[in-house]
Amino acid sequence: MLPRILFALTLLCTALPGLAQEQVYAEQSIYDKPLMERYVLDELKTLRTDQQDLERRLIIQITDRELAVADKSLNYANVTVTYFFYIIAGVASLIAMIGWQSLRELRTNTKKMADQQLKDADEKLQEIAESYENKFQALERELKRKTRNISENNKEIERINEVHNLWLRAQSAQTSEQKIEVYDEILKIRPGDLEALTYKADAAMEIQEFHWALSLCNRVLEVDDTNAHALYQRACAYARLGVEEQAISDLERAIVGSESLRELAVEEADFETLFGNERFDLLIEGVDS
């Protein structure tokens, strides 16, 4: 019986570190997961390849249709001329049979018939030409639209790659000032990026710029008033500025949006002035126990 109990305890101790690692991995940002980064880049590469293939197929289809129209036009002209010569041959036979007496009348009728045939042929060719011209114009507009979309997608891919590299630079920056410079570059590419503004506020808190951090958090919350990270940073700023009640209110809202912030608040140096406050102690009471 005793060996079984020892074996169960050994399995439990072995599984606990693995569960903790899975929880930490699940809480990581999407940009910290190398497999997700590779997946995003592969998907973007596939999208660009598909768009290039679409453009090539459209060009081939347009060329084939142009050749088909030219072939139909030549065939129609050939048939028309052939029928015209058949008519001439028939008229000549009638002349031989009827005689020269009705030659003028036959000549006049033949001319009218030929003019009518040519007129009908011209009208049909004009209709066919207009029809295909309209189709070509529609295809041209569609091709231009697809080309614009491809160009915009390529630019967006370049922006995503550039922003991704800047986030990597921010993670490896040694000082808060360097991080702020990187976040400013991200905001130049993507003005109003909420995540960049929030991390910039975090860096401002590190250099004791509490009013600046408060202003950055307010900008984020004007767009997304439930942003848990921005609420947490603003609570830190309020705590440093001595506005304790507002700091605790923002912290409560932040924890509602992200429960993991409760544990972070216990070890947060910016909340040192809040310890002893009844509302704050009640908020972190479950973590302490």
VOKOLRO-464705 format. One record per residue (C-alpha): x, y negated, z. Coordinates in steps of 0.2 Angstrom, whole numbers, plus 5000, padded with zeros to 4 digits. Last residue first. Example, Ala and Ser with C-alpha at 12.3 -4.5 7.8 and 13.67 -1.06 7.14 Angstrom:
BEGIN
506850055036 506250225039 
// end
This chain:
BEGIN
497548325007 498448175000 497748194983 495948194990 496148034999 496747934984 495147844982 494747835001 496447765004 496147624991 494447584997 495047575015 496547465011 498047535022 499047565006 498647424994 500247334995 501247484989 500147494974 501547434962 502647574968 501547704960 501747874969 499947894975 499247804959 500047944948 498948074957 497347974953 497947944935 497648124931 495848104932 495747994916 494247894912 493547894929 495247864936 495447704926 493747644932 494247664950 495947584947 495147434939 494047414955 495547434966 496547304957 495047184958 494947214976 496847184979 497147024970 498847004977 499746964961 500747134962 499047224965 498247134950 499647184939 499547364944 497647364941 497947294924 499147434920 497847564926 496447484916 497547484900 497947664903 496047704905 495447614890 493547594894 493447414889 494047444872 494247294861 494247164875 495047294886 496647284875 496747094875 496547094894 497947224896 499147104887 498646954897 498847054914 500647114907 501046934904 500446874921 501447014929 503146984921 504147084934 505347164921 504547334923 502747254922 503147194905 503647364899 501947434905 501147284896 502047334880 501447514882 499647444882 499947334867 500747474857 499247594862 497947464857 498747424840 498147244837 499247214822 499947374814 501547334805 501947184815 501247264831 502547414829 503947284827 503347204844 503347374852 505147394847 505647224854 504647264870 505647434872 507247344870 506747224884 506247364895 507947444894 508747604888 507747634873 507547824868 505647824869 505547654860 506547724846 505447874844 503947754843 504847654830 505147814819 503247854820 502847674815 503947684800 503247854795 501447794797 501847644787 502647744773 501147864772 499947704772 500947644757 500747804748 498947814752 498647634745 499547684729 498547844727 496947744730 497447614717 497847754705 496147834708 495247674705 496247644689 495847814683 493947794686 494047624677 494847714662 493647854662 492247734662 493047634647 493347804638 491547854640 490947684633 492147694619 491447874616 489747814614 490247664604 491147764591 489747894589 488547754586 489647674574 489947834565 488047864564 487747694557 489147704544 488547874538 486747804536 487447654526 488547774516 486947884512 485947734508 487247654497 487347824488 485447834485 485347654479 486747684467 486047844461 484347764459 485047624448 486147744438 484547854435 483547704429 484947644418 485147824411 483347854407 483447844388 485147924388 484448104390 483348194402 484448354403 486148284401 485648144413 484948264425 486548364426 487548204429 486348164443 486748334451 488548314450 488448144457 487448214472 488748344475 490048214475 489148124489 488948274499 490848304499 491148124504 489948144518 490748304524 492448234524 491948084534 491148194547 492648304548 493748154550 492648074564 492548244573 494448264573 494748084580 493448114594 494348284599 496048204599 495448064611 494548194622 496248294623 497148134628 495948084641 495948264649 497848264650 497948094658 496548154671 497548304675 499148204678 498248094690 497548234699 499148324701 499948164708 498448154721 498748334726 500648304729 500248154740 498948244750 500148394753 501548274759 500348194771 499848364778 501648424780 502048264789 500548284801 500948474804 502848424808 502248294820 501048424828 502448554830 503648424838 502348374852 502948214860 501948104847 500248184852 500548124870 500948264883 499548314895 499348484887 501248514889 501148474907 499648594910 500648734900 502148704911 501148714927 500348874921 502048954917 502748904934 501248994942 501349154932 503049224940 502449184958 500849274955 501649424947 502849444962 501449434975 500549574966 502149684967 502349644985 500549694989 500749854978 502349904988 501449885005 500050005000 
// end
